[in-house]
Amino acid sequence: MKKLKKIVVVDETKMNSAALEKLNIYAEEVEVFHDYPDSEEEIINRIKDAEAVLVSWRTEITSQIIDQAPNLKYIGMACSLFDDESANVAVKHAQEKGIKVTGIFDYGDPGVIEFVISSLIDLLHGFGTHQWKKMPVELSGKKIGIIGLGTTGKLLSEALLALGVQVYYFSKTRKKVWEEKGVNYLELSELLETCEIISIHLPKNVTLLNQEEFEKFGSGKILVNTSLGLPFEEKAFHSWIQQNGNYALFDGDAKNSLSEEIQQHKNVLIQEKSAGWSKETQNRLSEKVLENLNNYLS
């Protein structure tokens, strides 16, 4: 296995200490930063002589930054890489320069599922400070729609089916295997009209819900969002959340793109912590980042 001259962990990737220590196996020099650079100039200063960079989803590695790192051969994203559009790295530009870019998958999903289900149960039963209906209601028998049937959507479907929920989904591609399991496909407009609760699991920079969609969703409903960024038009959401009986649930990552005004709305319930973050998540993230680096060097 070849060894790199220098690896730079450009920000707080949340890799565990054991994994950070193992980076010394792969490079003659390792430099680790535990904060987030606040400017493009700072990022360039950190990575300008690196052969490999590891980066979280919070730091943008633009084309201009890549061009200022002449020795760069590898960018390891300590986050998901769905496509160029949703990535915080200029993937296409890097590839054109012969730089390998990798991402990781399926590391924080179990925690997201636990957040969605526990938050819904709290709201439906009134275990917290809010209660959806006048009387407590059970999750069993409810019609829940999932927008985005990737890994998180599939795990959520499985958990909800086990709890006796009527599960529906909308995705850009049909998932016949999951339809056979009892997860029913509906076009987006029909999903919004049919379901009492919607849970959104989309890549960053994908917007599906606008004024028309929120009008179809209507009142007395619950929206759950754990996606990064806003999968909806904020003005339309603001109008919707003010209707009678509507609630929205966000985890700490999903709420970051919300305006302060919407965050303060009484029916917008925000968990300040990231739903997908746990000790187990950190271990999976660390292992997958190292595995990608090892595969590249091998």
C-alpha positions in Angstrom: 0.0 0.0 0.0 1.4 3.4 -1.0 1.7 6.1 1.6 0.7 9.8 1.1 2.9 12.7 2.0 0.2 14.6 3.8 -3.4 14.2 4.9 -5.4 17.2 6.2 -8.6 16.7 8.1 -9.9 20.2 7.2 -12.7 20.5 9.8 -14.6 18.7 12.5 -15.5 15.5 10.7 -16.6 13.9 14.0 -14.3 10.9 13.3 -13.4 9.2 16.6 -9.9 9.5 18.1 -8.9 6.0 17.2 -9.7 6.6 13.5 -7.8 9.9 13.5 -4.8 8.2 15.0 -5.0 5.5 12.3 -4.6 8.1 9.6 -0.8 8.0 10.4 -0.7 4.6 8.8 -1.7 6.3 5.5 0.5 9.4 5.4 3.9 10.7 6.5 2.2 13.8 7.9 -1.4 14.2 9.3 -2.9 17.6 10.3 -6.2 17.6 12.0 -8.5 20.6 12.6 -11.4 20.4 15.1 -13.3 23.5 14.0 -15.0 24.8 10.9 -13.0 27.3 8.7 -14.9 30.6 8.3 -13.6 31.6 4.9 -12.4 30.3 1.6 -9.0 31.7 2.3 -8.8 29.7 5.5 -9.7 26.5 3.7 -7.0 27.1 1.1 -4.4 27.7 3.8 -5.3 24.4 5.5 -5.2 22.2 2.4 -2.8 24.0 0.0 0.0 21.3 0.4 -2.2 18.3 1.1 -2.4 15.2 -1.1 -5.5 14.0 0.7 -8.3 15.9 2.4 -11.1 14.7 4.7 -14.0 17.0 5.1 -17.5 17.1 6.8 -20.7 18.2 5.1 -20.4 21.6 6.6 -17.3 22.9 4.7 -17.6 23.8 1.0 -14.7 22.6 -1.2 -15.3 24.6 -4.3 -13.6 24.5 -7.7 -11.6 27.6 -6.8 -10.3 25.9 -3.6 -9.4 22.7 -5.5 -7.4 24.8 -8.0 -5.3 26.2 -5.1 -4.3 22.8 -3.9 -1.9 21.5 -6.6 -0.9 18.3 -4.8 -4.4 17.2 -4.1 -5.2 13.6 -5.2 -8.0 12.5 -2.9 -11.0 14.1 -1.2 -12.8 11.9 1.4 -16.2 13.2 2.4 -17.2 12.2 5.9 -20.8 12.5 4.8 -23.1 11.2 2.2 -22.4 11.7 -1.5 -25.7 11.3 -3.4 -24.8 13.4 -6.5 -22.9 16.4 -7.7 -25.8 18.8 -7.1 -26.2 18.0 -3.4 -22.5 17.6 -2.6 -20.5 20.2 -0.7 -17.5 19.3 -2.9 -17.1 20.3 -6.5 -17.1 16.6 -7.5 -17.1 17.0 -11.3 -14.3 19.6 -11.2 -12.2 17.4 -8.9 -12.7 14.3 -11.2 -11.7 16.4 -14.2 -8.4 17.1 -12.5 -7.9 13.4 -11.7 -8.8 13.8 -8.0 -10.7 10.9 -6.5 -13.8 11.8 -4.4 -15.5 9.4 -2.1 -18.5 9.7 0.3 -20.1 7.4 2.8 -23.6 6.0 3.3 -25.8 4.3 5.8 -24.1 5.5 9.0 -26.6 7.7 10.8 -29.9 6.2 9.7 -30.9 4.2 12.8 -30.8 7.3 15.0 -33.0 9.2 12.5 -35.6 6.5 12.7 -35.6 6.6 16.5 -36.0 10.4 16.4 -38.9 10.3 13.9 -40.9 7.6 15.8 -40.2 9.0 19.3 -41.1 12.5 18.3 -44.3 11.4 16.7 -45.3 9.4 19.7 -44.6 12.3 22.0 -46.8 14.6 19.9 -49.6 12.2 19.3 -49.9 11.2 23.0 -49.0 14.6 24.4 -46.1 13.2 26.3 -44.3 16.5 25.8 -45.5 20.1 25.9 -47.7 19.7 22.8 -50.5 17.3 21.8 -51.7 17.0 18.2 -55.4 16.2 18.8 -57.7 17.1 21.6 -57.5 13.4 22.8 -54.3 11.4 22.7 -54.1 9.1 19.6 -51.9 6.1 18.8 -49.5 5.8 15.9 -51.1 2.5 14.9 -53.5 2.8 12.1 -52.3 6.3 11.0 -51.6 7.0 7.3 -47.9 8.1 7.1 -46.3 9.2 3.8 -42.5 9.0 3.2 -41.0 11.3 0.7 -37.7 9.7 -0.5 -37.4 6.0 -0.1 -33.6 5.7 0.2 -31.9 3.9 3.1 -33.6 6.1 5.8 -37.0 5.9 4.1 -36.8 2.1 3.9 -35.8 1.7 7.5 -38.6 4.0 8.6 -41.1 2.1 6.5 -40.0 -1.2 8.1 -40.4 0.3 11.6 -43.7 1.9 10.9 -45.1 -1.3 9.4 -44.2 -3.2 12.5 -46.2 -0.6 14.5 -49.4 -1.1 12.4 -49.1 2.1 10.4 -50.5 2.4 6.9 -47.3 3.4 5.0 -47.2 5.2 1.7 -44.3 6.6 -0.3 -43.3 8.9 -3.1 -39.9 8.6 -4.8 -38.3 9.4 -8.1 -38.1 5.7 -8.8 -40.5 2.9 -7.9 -39.4 0.4 -5.3 -41.4 -2.8 -6.3 -39.8 -4.9 -3.5 -41.0 -2.5 -0.9 -44.5 -2.3 -2.5 -44.7 -6.1 -2.1 -43.9 -5.5 1.7 -46.9 -3.3 2.0 -45.4 0.2 1.4 -47.9 1.8 -1.1 -46.7 4.1 -3.9 -48.6 7.3 -4.6 -47.8 10.3 -6.8 -46.8 13.3 -4.7 -50.1 15.1 -4.9 -52.1 12.0 -3.9 -49.7 11.2 -1.1 -50.2 14.7 0.4 -54.0 14.4 0.1 -54.1 10.9 1.6 -51.6 11.0 4.5 -52.0 12.6 7.9 -48.3 12.7 8.5 -45.4 13.2 6.1 -41.8 12.4 6.7 -39.2 13.9 4.3 -35.9 12.2 3.6 -34.3 13.9 0.6 -30.7 14.9 -0.5 -29.6 18.5 0.1 -30.7 21.1 -2.4 -33.8 19.1 -3.5 -37.1 21.2 -3.2 -40.4 19.4 -3.7 -43.0 21.2 -1.7 -44.3 24.6 -2.9 -47.6 26.5 -2.3 -49.6 24.0 -4.4 -48.3 21.0 -2.5 -49.0 22.6 0.9 -52.5 23.4 -0.2 -53.1 19.8 -1.0 -51.6 18.7 2.3 -54.0 20.9 4.1 -54.7 21.4 7.8 -54.6 19.1 10.9 -51.4 17.5 9.6 -47.8 16.8 10.7 -44.7 17.3 8.7 -41.4 15.8 9.8 -38.1 16.9 8.2 -34.6 15.5 8.9 -33.2 16.4 5.4 -30.3 18.8 5.2 -31.4 22.1 3.7 -35.0 23.0 2.9 -37.0 20.4 0.9 -39.8 23.0 0.7 -40.3 26.7 -0.2 -40.1 28.5 3.1 -42.9 31.1 2.4 -45.3 28.4 1.5 -44.4 26.4 4.6 -44.8 29.5 6.8 -48.4 29.9 5.4 -49.1 26.2 6.0 -47.8 26.0 9.6 -50.2 28.8 10.7 -53.2 26.7 9.7 -55.2 25.0 12.5 -53.8 21.8 13.9 -50.6 21.7 11.8 -47.3 20.8 13.4 -43.7 20.4 12.0 -40.9 18.4 13.6 -37.2 19.1 12.9 -34.0 17.8 14.2 -30.9 19.9 14.8 -29.4 19.5 11.3 -32.7 20.1 9.4 -33.5 23.3 11.4 -30.3 25.1 10.4 -31.8 26.4 7.1 -35.0 27.7 8.7 -35.4 31.4 9.3 -35.4 32.6 12.9 -39.1 33.7 12.5 -40.2 30.2 11.6 -38.1 28.6 14.3 -40.0 30.6 16.9 -43.4 29.5 15.7 -45.2 27.6 18.5 -46.1 24.6 16.3 -42.6 24.2 14.9 -41.0 21.7 17.3 -37.2 21.5 17.1 -34.8 19.1 18.6 -31.5 20.9 18.9 -29.5 17.7 18.5 -28.8 15.9 15.2 -31.2 13.0 15.0 -28.6 10.7 13.4 -25.8 11.4 15.8 -24.8 8.8 18.4 -21.7 6.8 19.5 -22.7 4.1 17.1 -23.0 6.7 14.3 -19.6 8.0 15.0 -18.1 4.5 14.9 -19.8 3.7 11.6 -18.7 7.1 10.1 -15.1 6.6 11.2 -14.9 3.0 9.9 -16.4 4.0 6.5 -14.1 7.0 6.0 -11.0 4.9 6.7 -12.3 2.1 4.5 -12.7 4.5 1.5 -9.2 5.8 2.1 -7.7 2.4 2.4 -9.4 1.2 -0.8 -8.1 4.2 -2.7 -4.5 3.6 -1.5 -4.7 -0.1 -2.2 
